[in-house]
Amino acid sequence: MAKSYIDPFEPAHIQRLVEQFGSPLIIVDCERVRAQYKKLAKALPGVDIHYALKPLPHPAVVRSILDCKGWLDLATTGEVQLAQRLGADPARCIHTHPIKRDKDIRNALAAGVRVFVADNPDEVRKFRRYRGEAELLLRVSFRSPGVVSDLSRKFGCDPENALELARLVAKLGITLRGFSFHVGSQAPDARKHVEAIEVCARLLAEAKREKLGVLDTLDIGGGFPIDYLEKVADIGKFCAPIRKALKLLPERVRVIAEPGRYIAGPAAIAVSSVMGRAQRSGAWWYYLDDGVYGSYSGQLYDHGHYPIRALREGPLHASVLAGPTCDSIDVIAEDIRLPKLKEGDLLVGSAMGAYTWAHASEFNFFPKATVVSVNETSGDLGTVLEV
Ligand SMILES: *Cc1c(COP(=O)(O)O)cnc(C)c1O
């Protein structure tokens, strides 16, 4: 039977879904999740793609990755439990939070997850009692002050100290699988990835020479960028220098990546409605039922600049889009040109799957957007899941 998928980002479907499920709404298109997964897999041949749940830990997204025979990157006990609930094979999951409580380690081990990340001696020592059961990747830090979120400031050991840490792992009798890094999210180009791969290739070789472990894994993290208001290079082009750098590695080394944003970002839109309007200082202010404390929280936490449009058409006017709360920072867009809107009109934010709903709050008792997934299976016109 032919598979039937719709494009839920088309206005008629947006309207239908809002009528059915209300506003504000996050519409996740599982067909786009799978398409993003496949595009990245094609751009990084031979690399195992572990979806990092953090930007959008939604069951429909996770299942879509599993449907593609993808892998998972889990960082918290909650994420381990979600993967477990969805029947993910723990052998296809890694646990990548560099700092964990003993109970987090025990919980992940009980779920069958074996590969963990550590970046300092105290964390490595936490695994002494689990040697034989748990295996380690050591996270190395490569600072990227230019990126949106420089994840190497908070985590990772300096490359100069990585071998010393590897020696401690070996001394404690823990299996060392390799190294990992995360150059930071929404990377502007692949230069940091390349630098990090080159350094890690040397570390793998040196640690192997010293017989410090199995040393058959390199985890190149996430950071793969997507289009927002600013456009980025196509993923095939972005990854070209990475593909070249990976050729430095011995054949036996398994390379894995941990994309989050690249998979989830383009796969969802945020739909909100005008609650009311006012004319202030020559501009129309529209007050929406979603704002920076809700799905647009990425504007604060993730420096997000989302393309926003109205479903209504007409001549454009200087407008301001504000969120629903009584706080003055809850303004989504100033200097935006929009048709004249009425109460109930719909606004659509694009590229809003990653780092949006995941860290939304219910400040002022405005509920978080409902998440509706579409196209999880053929003929799925919209499903709201318990999350
Ligand atoms: C957040 C995170 C990711 C995902 O990063 P993106 O930039 O969204 O691809 C991957 N791995 C780890 C350890 C993370 O913390």
The ligand as a Tripos MOL2 file, in Angstrom:
@<TRIPOS>MOLECULE
LIG
   15    15     1     0     0
SMALL
NO_CHARGES

@<TRIPOS>ATOM
      1 C1         23.0200   19.3440   23.8330 C.3       1 LIG1
      2 C2         23.9150   18.2240   23.5100 C.ar      1 LIG1
      3 C3         23.9040   17.6500   22.2260 C.ar      1 LIG1
      4 C4         23.0940   18.1830   21.0800 C.3       1 LIG1
      5 O1         23.7120   19.3160   20.5610 O.3       1 LIG1
      6 P1         23.1480   20.0610   19.2580 P.3       1 LIG1
      7 O2         24.0220   21.2410   19.1430 O.co2     1 LIG1
      8 O3         21.7210   20.3820   19.5350 O.co2     1 LIG1
      9 O4         23.2960   19.1400   18.1180 O.co2     1 LIG1
     10 C5         24.7210   16.5590   22.0040 C.ar      1 LIG1
     11 N1         25.5000   16.0390   22.9790 N.ar      1 LIG1
     12 C6         25.5340   16.5620   24.2170 C.ar      1 LIG1
     13 C7         26.4110   15.9430   25.2330 C.3       1 LIG1
     14 C8         24.7550   17.6860   24.5260 C.ar      1 LIG1
     15 O5         24.8080   18.2090   25.7490 O.3       1 LIG1
@<TRIPOS>BOND
     1     1     2 1
     2     2     3 ar
     3     2    14 ar
     4     3     4 1
     5     3    10 ar
     6     4     5 1
     7     5     6 1
     8     6     7 2
     9     6     8 1
    10     6     9 1
    11    10    11 ar
    12    11    12 ar
    13    12    13 1
    14    12    14 ar
    15    14    15 1
@<TRIPOS>SUBSTRUCTURE
     1 LIG1         1 GROUP 0 **** ****
